[in-house]
Amino acid sequence: MHLMYFTEQPMSAYDAKAGLDFGATALMFSNSHFDPVAGSRLYNEYLEHYILADELGIDGIMLNEHHNAPFCMQARANMFAAALAAATKNCKIVMLGNPLPAWDNPVQLAEELAMIDMMSKGRLVSGFVRGGGQEQLAGGINPAFNRERFEEAHDLIVKIWTEPGPFRWEGMHYQQRVVNPWALPLQKPHPRIWIPGVISKETIVWAAQHGYPYIALNTPVERTRQIWDIYDKAAAEAGFQAGPEYHGLLKQIHVAETEEKALENARQFMWMQGEFTGLAHPVWSTPAGYGSPENRRAFVEFATGRSKSPRYRPAVEKQMEELMIIAGTPKQVIAKLRILLEETRPGILSFWGNDGTVSHEDAKTCVRLLGTEVFPAVREMAKELDLKSPFETNQPVSLRYMQGTRDQKAAAA
């Protein structure tokens, strides 16, 4: 099993009441509430957590980015990835990921990722995402072209990584007279590509059609099973059998020395869910044209007061009962994780360890207990349940190489 550590890197040092009074904190909440002094402290604390995780033997550090929102301070995840390439020695640097539609020049993104792969000596996993609805508005991108830009940018990047330049690219959304970047990835044929998501059926099917592992982002157990059913059926139609190495899961999991402290800090996961801060207005998070009609309808019904938010989460106690949030001492968390693994069977598991206003010392304690007590136990359970990661099975990086259309040379481990 591949085990990762993750945090949204929240900018929690601001007046939460101001966000609640405004009613949202993404896109239109004024950046006058941002404190650069606190921001500097938090960036360096997050880096310290990641370095500690690497020293304790974590398999990967999961990074993402969001824009115009305090729930995530990473305005460009590649910058933090470059820092980790230099500051860590062993862990994979897992980008989940770069929002492709937000890039006007995918060639430059391909170069940046190649640099990170070389600097880290082949430790990059390059995940791609469509980006949230507010990211489209913040970047001045037509939401109706989101999926088209995502797929075209992906195709261009993979071609850059696998076919010699110079060549010309004349696409629907990207035109490049000369594509010939000098920086290319260390891993061959290219770094592994993992696709994260939570709602979109279209993205699940697209990932399976390419033979890319899909990472379900903090989904309930039943929803996770539904995702695997969709993925596995699409994989079978594409000509391969999916299993745990293609199934990934992100879960909010906090560990502390005492149950009392763990439960206190676990309540901070509600911070990201909007209880303490508010989130994006549904009109901003799912603008017209961004999602499928089915998903758009759910957000419109919430905006008009006819239903609860599609992202609605029950009280923290209920979430813990349903394994949406797992918290406790190492022994308690390990017991709950056995249930989670038996029910969902992922080969990739990311621990969303800290959020909100969890203190620096408590966050480090969580990382330490994960590394020294929880992860060793989870690895043993994974062996027992035969939950292998893509690195253990050495699966091809994509369907293209599974089918033998190219040299079967494996990506670097």
C-alpha positions in Angstrom: 0.0 0.0 0.0 1.1 3.6 -0.7 0.6 5.8 2.3 0.6 9.6 2.0 0.3 12.6 4.3 -1.8 15.6 3.3 -3.1 18.9 4.6 -4.9 21.7 2.7 -2.4 24.1 4.3 -5.2 26.4 5.6 -4.7 30.1 6.3 -6.4 29.8 9.6 -4.9 32.9 11.2 -7.7 35.3 10.4 -11.0 36.4 11.9 -13.3 33.5 11.2 -16.3 35.5 12.3 -15.7 37.9 9.3 -15.9 34.9 7.0 -19.1 33.7 8.5 -20.6 37.2 8.4 -19.7 37.6 4.8 -21.2 34.1 4.1 -18.3 32.7 2.0 -14.5 32.7 2.1 -13.7 31.6 -1.4 -13.3 34.0 -4.4 -14.9 37.2 -3.1 -13.8 37.3 0.6 -11.4 40.3 0.8 -7.7 39.5 1.0 -7.4 42.3 3.5 -8.0 39.6 6.0 -4.7 37.9 5.0 -1.8 38.3 7.4 1.5 37.8 5.6 3.4 37.5 8.9 1.1 34.6 10.0 1.3 33.3 6.4 5.1 33.1 6.6 4.9 31.2 9.9 2.3 28.7 8.6 4.2 28.0 5.3 7.3 27.1 7.3 5.4 25.1 9.8 3.8 23.0 7.0 7.2 22.5 5.5 8.5 21.2 8.9 5.5 18.7 9.1 6.4 17.4 5.6 10.1 17.0 6.4 9.2 15.1 9.6 6.9 12.8 7.7 9.7 12.0 5.2 12.1 11.3 8.1 9.5 8.9 9.6 9.2 6.9 6.4 6.0 8.2 4.8 5.6 6.9 1.3 4.4 10.2 -0.2 3.5 13.8 0.5 0.3 14.8 -1.3 0.1 18.4 -2.6 -2.7 20.4 -4.2 -3.6 24.0 -4.9 -6.6 26.4 -4.7 -7.0 30.0 -5.4 -8.7 33.0 -3.7 -9.5 31.0 -0.6 -8.1 30.8 2.9 -8.8 27.0 3.2 -5.7 26.4 1.1 -2.6 28.5 1.0 -1.0 26.8 -2.0 -1.4 29.2 -4.8 1.1 27.2 -6.9 1.7 23.6 -5.7 4.7 23.2 -7.9 6.6 25.8 -5.8 6.1 23.7 -2.7 6.9 20.5 -4.6 10.2 22.1 -5.7 11.0 22.9 -2.0 10.2 19.3 -1.0 12.4 18.0 -3.8 15.3 19.6 -2.1 14.2 19.2 1.5 13.2 15.6 1.5 15.1 12.4 0.6 12.8 9.5 0.1 9.0 10.3 -0.1 7.2 10.6 -3.4 6.0 14.1 -4.2 2.4 13.5 -5.2 0.7 16.3 -7.1 -3.1 15.9 -6.7 -2.8 18.1 -8.4 -2.2 20.8 -11.0 -5.5 22.3 -12.4 -4.8 22.0 -16.1 -7.6 24.3 -17.4 -6.0 27.2 -15.3 -2.8 26.9 -17.4 -2.6 29.0 -20.5 0.7 27.3 -21.5 0.9 23.6 -20.8 4.4 23.5 -22.2 5.7 25.5 -19.3 3.8 23.2 -16.9 5.5 20.2 -18.5 8.8 21.9 -18.0 8.2 22.7 -14.4 7.1 19.1 -13.6 10.1 17.7 -15.4 12.4 20.0 -13.3 10.7 18.7 -10.1 11.1 15.1 -11.2 14.8 15.6 -11.9 15.5 17.6 -8.7 13.8 14.9 -6.7 15.6 12.1 -8.6 12.5 10.6 -10.0 10.1 10.9 -7.0 7.3 12.9 -8.8 3.8 11.6 -9.2 2.0 14.1 -11.5 -1.7 14.2 -10.8 -4.0 16.5 -12.8 -7.3 18.1 -11.8 -9.9 20.2 -13.5 -9.9 22.7 -10.6 -12.8 24.0 -8.6 -15.4 26.3 -10.1 -14.1 29.3 -8.3 -10.7 28.7 -9.9 -12.2 29.2 -13.3 -13.6 32.5 -12.3 -10.5 33.6 -10.5 -8.4 32.8 -13.6 -10.8 34.4 -16.1 -11.4 31.0 -17.8 -14.7 30.2 -19.4 -16.1 27.3 -17.2 -17.8 25.7 -20.2 -14.4 24.9 -21.7 -13.0 23.4 -18.5 -13.1 19.8 -19.5 -12.0 20.5 -23.1 -8.9 22.4 -21.8 -8.2 19.7 -19.2 -8.1 16.9 -21.8 -6.2 18.9 -24.4 -3.6 20.1 -21.9 -3.1 16.5 -20.7 -2.6 15.2 -24.2 -0.1 17.9 -25.0 1.9 17.3 -21.8 2.1 13.5 -22.3 3.2 14.1 -25.9 5.9 16.4 -24.7 7.1 13.8 -22.2 7.1 10.9 -24.7 7.9 12.2 -28.2 11.0 14.2 -29.3 10.6 17.8 -30.4 10.4 20.1 -32.1 6.8 19.7 -33.2 3.9 22.0 -33.7 0.6 21.8 -31.7 -2.6 23.3 -33.2 -5.4 22.4 -30.8 -8.8 23.9 -30.0 -7.6 25.8 -27.0 -3.8 25.7 -27.2 -1.6 26.7 -30.2 2.2 26.3 -30.1 4.2 26.9 -33.2 7.3 25.3 -31.6 7.1 22.6 -28.8 10.6 21.7 -27.9 11.2 22.1 -24.1 14.8 21.2 -23.1 13.7 20.0 -19.6 12.3 16.4 -19.7 11.4 14.1 -16.8 13.9 11.6 -15.4 11.2 8.9 -15.2 10.5 7.0 -18.4 8.2 6.8 -20.2 6.9 9.6 -17.9 6.0 10.1 -14.3 2.9 8.3 -13.0 -0.3 10.2 -13.5 -3.0 9.9 -10.8 -6.4 11.5 -11.1 -8.3 12.7 -8.0 -11.9 13.7 -7.7 -15.1 13.5 -5.7 -18.3 14.1 -7.7 -17.8 13.9 -11.5 -18.6 10.5 -13.1 -17.1 11.7 -16.3 -13.7 12.2 -14.7 -13.8 8.7 -13.1 -14.5 7.1 -16.5 -11.8 9.2 -18.2 -9.2 8.1 -15.7 -10.1 4.4 -16.2 -10.0 4.8 -20.0 -6.4 6.0 -19.7 -5.4 3.4 -17.1 -4.7 6.1 -14.4 -5.4 5.3 -10.7 -8.3 7.4 -9.4 -8.1 8.9 -5.9 -11.5 9.5 -4.2 -11.3 12.6 -2.1 -12.7 12.0 1.3 -15.8 10.3 0.1 -18.1 8.2 2.4 -17.7 4.4 2.3 -20.8 3.8 0.2 -19.9 6.6 -2.3 -16.4 5.2 -2.5 -17.8 1.8 -3.5 -19.9 3.4 -6.1 -16.8 5.1 -7.5 -14.9 1.8 -7.7 -17.9 0.2 -9.5 -17.9 3.0 -12.1 -14.1 2.8 -12.5 -13.9 -0.9 -12.7 -16.6 -1.2 -15.4 -14.9 1.5 -17.5 -11.6 -0.3 -17.0 -13.1 -3.6 -18.2 -14.4 -1.9 -21.2 -11.0 -0.4 -21.9 -9.5 -3.9 -21.7 -7.9 -4.3 -18.2 -8.9 -5.5 -14.8 -8.8 -2.8 -12.1 -8.0 -3.6 -8.5 -6.6 -1.9 -5.3 -3.6 -0.5 -7.2 -6.0 1.6 -9.2 -8.1 2.7 -6.2 -7.0 5.5 -4.0 -8.7 7.2 -1.0 -8.1 10.4 0.9 -9.4 10.4 4.5 -9.5 12.9 7.4 -7.6 11.1 10.1 -6.1 12.7 13.2 -4.1 10.9 15.9 -3.1 12.2 19.3 -1.7 10.9 22.6 -5.2 11.0 24.2 -8.7 10.5 22.9 -9.8 13.8 24.3 -7.1 15.7 22.4 -7.8 13.8 19.2 -11.5 14.6 19.3 -10.8 18.2 20.1 -8.5 18.6 17.1 -10.8 16.4 14.8 -13.4 19.1 15.1 -11.2 21.3 13.1 -11.9 19.2 10.0 -15.3 21.0 10.1 -13.3 24.2 9.4 -12.7 23.0 5.8 -16.4 22.0 5.5 -17.5 25.5 6.2 -18.8 25.3 9.8 -16.3 27.9 11.0 -15.6 29.8 7.8 -18.2 29.6 5.2 -17.2 28.4 1.8 -17.8 29.4 -1.8 -21.3 30.4 -2.9 -22.6 27.6 -5.0 -22.9 29.9 -8.0 -19.2 30.4 -7.8 -18.2 26.8 -7.0 -20.2 25.4 -9.8 -20.7 28.1 -12.4 -22.8 27.5 -15.5 -21.1 25.1 -17.9 -18.6 23.8 -15.4 -20.2 20.5 -14.4 -22.6 18.0 -15.8 -26.3 18.9 -15.7 -26.9 16.3 -12.9 -24.3 17.9 -10.6 -25.3 21.5 -11.6 -28.9 20.7 -10.6 -27.9 19.7 -7.1 -26.1 23.0 -6.5 -28.9 25.1 -8.0 -31.4 23.4 -5.7 -29.3 24.3 -2.7 -28.9 27.9 -3.9 -32.6 28.3 -4.2 -33.2 26.8 -0.7 -34.8 23.6 -2.0 -32.2 21.2 -0.6 -29.1 20.9 1.6 -25.7 21.6 0.1 -24.4 18.8 -2.2 -21.3 19.1 0.0 -23.3 19.0 3.2 -21.7 17.1 6.0 -23.5 16.0 9.2 -22.2 16.7 12.7 -18.7 15.6 13.5 -20.0 12.8 15.8 -22.0 11.4 12.9 -19.1 11.7 10.5 -16.9 9.7 12.9 -19.6 7.1 13.3 -19.7 6.7 9.5 -15.8 6.8 9.1 -15.9 10.1 7.3 -13.6 11.3 10.0 -11.3 9.0 12.0 -9.8 10.3 15.2 -8.3 8.9 18.5 -5.2 7.3 19.9 -3.1 5.2 17.6 -4.8 2.0 18.9 -8.3 3.4 18.3 -7.4 4.8 14.8 -5.8 1.5 13.8 -8.9 -0.4 14.7 -11.1 1.9 12.7 -8.7 1.8 9.7 -9.1 -2.0 9.6 -12.8 -1.5 9.0 -12.2 1.2 6.4 -9.7 -1.0 4.5 -11.9 -4.0 4.6 -14.9 -2.0 3.3 -13.1 0.1 0.6 -9.9 -1.9 -0.3 -7.7 0.9 -1.6 -4.1 0.4 -2.6 -3.4 4.1 -2.2 -4.4 5.8 1.1 -3.8 9.4 2.0 -4.1 10.7 5.5 -5.5 14.2 5.8 -4.0 14.7 9.2 -4.5 18.3 10.2 -6.8 21.2 9.4 -8.1 24.5 10.7 -6.4 25.8 13.8 -4.7 22.6 15.0 -1.5 23.9 16.7 2.0 23.3 15.3 2.9 21.0 18.2 -0.3 19.0 17.9 0.2 18.7 14.1 3.7 17.4 14.6 2.5 14.9 17.3 -0.1 13.6 14.7 2.6 13.1 12.1 4.9 11.4 14.6 2.2 9.0 15.8 1.2 8.2 12.2 4.8 7.5 11.2 5.8 5.4 14.3 2.6 3.6 15.2 -0.2 3.8 12.6 1.6 3.4 9.3 3.4 0.2 10.3 0.2 -1.3 11.4 -1.6 -0.3 8.3 1.2 -1.8 6.1 0.7 -5.1 7.9 -3.1 -5.0 7.3 -2.5 -4.1 3.7 -0.3 -7.3 3.3 -3.0 -9.4 4.9 -5.7 -7.9 2.7 -3.5 -8.0 -0.4 -3.8 -4.2 -1.0 -0.9 -3.4 -3.3 0.1 0.0 -4.6 1.0 0.8 -8.3 4.7 0.8 -7.2 4.4 -2.7 -5.7 2.7 -4.2 -8.8 4.8 -2.0 -11.1 1.8 -1.5 -13.3 2.4 0.4 -16.6 2.0 4.2 -16.3 -1.1 4.2 -18.6 -3.3 2.0 -20.8 -1.1 3.1 -23.8 1.8 1.1 -22.4 -0.4 -1.8 -21.2 -1.4 -2.5 -24.7 2.2 -2.7 -25.9 2.0 0.2 -28.3 5.2 1.5 -26.9 8.3 0.1 -25.3 7.3 -1.5 -22.0 10.1 0.3 -20.1 8.8 0.9 -16.6 8.7 4.3 -14.8 11.3 4.8 -12.1 10.2 3.6 -8.7 
